[in-house]
Amino acid sequence: MSQNGAFSIDQLMELAGLSVSCAIAKVYPVRSHPRVVVCCGPGNNGGDGLVAARHLFHFGYSPSIFYPKRSGRDLYQRLVTQCDNLKIPSITDLKQQLEQTDLIVDAIFGFSFSGKVRAPFDDVIQ
């Protein structure tokens, strides 16, 4: 048996992204917090964020996605395509967008991150 209980990475990302979206919907109703910025890093946590953005869209929110750095991996690119197909906007000016949002989802780094935070992530985190 694998360490992750025989779940594929795709399945784990779907479960994580859906869980985040459900938690947001429970605590921050769409009628009072419709605008959500999802900051997606290039790793699996960023993939979780892309899934969350897709589910938030289907829950009636208006998500947008900020990519400090994109991944070229196939799984990540498929998740980006799914968000693009829904016309979820990707933003380039995070500071401006933050003035016009109700919630921020941090999907930049996962639990296994270690080491020093380097560019472009250092500016984003600030």
Buried (B, 14 or more C-beta within 10 A) or exposed (E): EEEEEEEEEEEBBBEBBBBBBBEBBEEBEBEEBBBBBBBBBBBBBBBBBBBBBBBBBEBEBBBBBBBBBBBEBEBBEEBBEBBEEEEBEBBEEBEEBEEEBBBBBBBBBBEEEEEEEEEEBEEBEE
